[in-house]
């Protein structure tokens, strides 16, 4: 976790991340779920879905093989499966989660999204969860999605500042 926080500060120091994005990323790791679930200061009855852990973080890179070699040496990651259907990146496995690197996006060296793991997520569960999120947080514009490159279902949404958040199953990718 400390290495990820250090990476966030490094991105900010290099001008690759705005102060707002730095604060958002740190808040996602530091604030308890009950604090994040509050809307406009109102206390809710509980979270819409219980997040278990950060499932993965996706980073844009300029050179996928070079970045893989870096993370392989740094963390001992193993090369996983394609990061996108277009095949422009890879997922790198860790014992509990993964790091996704991709060269397809325009700006390099930024975190494009993070995913939070939940207990279970199949296509039906993803649809129900997206509908529930939209009923309680309509500005999130949640949508369920099936990802061919992983064979899994997710719920994709935006936080109030536009940060892309993904919800995925702990037992899948």
N, C-alpha and C positions, 0 to 999 in steps of 0.2 A: 504494500500500500504506500509506504514512504517513497518508493521509487516512482510511482505514478504521480504522487503529489509533487515531487521534485521535477518530473517531466512537465507538469502543468506550469510550474513557475518558470521553468526554462523556456517554454513556448511563449509565455508572457514577456519575459525579459528580451527575447529575440524579436518581439513585435509580431509574432505569428498568432497571437490570441489577444483579444481585447480584454480590458479589465472586467467588463461585464461577463464575458465568457469564462474567465478565470474564476470569478466568484460563483457563477452557476455550477461549474464543474466541481469546485470545492464543496459547495452546498449539497450537491448530490451525494457526496461521500460522508459529509460531516453531520448533517442534520438528521434527527430521528424522523422516522416515517410519519409520526403523528404531527410533527411540525410542518413537513412538506405537504401533508394532506389538507391542512387548514386553508380555507379559501376566504379572502377578504376578512381575516381575523375571526371568522365564525368557527366554533368548535364543531367538528363533524362527529358522527357516531362511530367512526372507525374508518380505516382505509378501504378504498374500493377493492383493492387486491393487495395481499401481503407480499411485499418484495422480500426475497431471501438473500440475494447477494448481487453484486455487479457481475453479470454473465460475461460481458465482453465490452471492449472499447474499440472503436474503429478509427484508424489514423490514415491520413493521406500521405504518401511518400513519393519521392522523385524516382527512386530506383528500388523496385521490389526485391531483387536478389541481394542487393547490398544491405537493405534494411533487414531482410530475413537473417543474413549472416550476423548482423549486429545483435538482434534479439536472441538468436540462437546462442551466441557467445555470452551475452549478458545474463539471460534467464534460463538457458537450456531448453528453449521451446522446441517443439518438433513441428515440421511442416504438416499442415492439415489439408484442407480441401479448398477449392476456389472460393474467393471472397464474394464474387459476383457472378451472375449468369454470363456476363461478358468475358469473364476470365482475366480481368485486369489486376487481380490481387490474390492474396492467400490469407487463410486463417492459420494462426500458429497456436497450437495446443499448449495449455498449461494444466497442471493437475486439477484445478477448479476454475474453469473458464478459458478464455482465449483472448488473443489480440488479433485484430484484423488489420491488415495493411493493404492499401489499394493505390494504384497510380492513376486511376481514371479521372479523378476530380481535378479541377483547375488549380486551386491553391494547395500547396504542399505543406506538410508539417502541422496540420490542424486535426483536432479530434472532430470527426464528422457526426458521431452519435455515441451514445452508450446504451447498453441493454441491461435491464434488471431481470433477474431470474425469478420465476414464480413456480409454484408447486407443479402445475400441469398445464399444457397448452396444446390442444389439438385444434383442428379446423372449427369444430363446433364451439369449443371453449373460447377460442379467439373471437368468434363472431359475438357470442354472449358478452364477453368482456368489453369489446369495442362499443357495443350498444349501451352497456352500463356506464362506461366512462362518458360517452356522449350525453347520456341523460343527466349525469351529475356535473360534468365539466364540458359543456358544449363547445367552448372555445378551443378545446384540445383537438377537435376534429379527428378523433381516433378512427382507425380503419384496420380491419383484420386483413392479413396477407398470408398467402402461401408462398414459400420461397423454394423454387425448384433446386437451387444449388445446395440447399441443406435438407430438403425434404421435410421441413418443419413449418409450423404456423407461428405467426407473431401478431402483436398489435402494435401499430405505429401511430405516434401522436406527436404533437408539438406542445412544449410548455408555454407559459405566458409570454416569454421572450423569443419564442420561435425555435428553441433548441429541439432537435430531433431526439425523441426518446423511443426506445423499443422495449417491448415486454416479451420475453420468450421463456420457454420451459426450461427448468433446471436439468431435465433429463434428456434434452436435445440441444440442437444448435440453432 
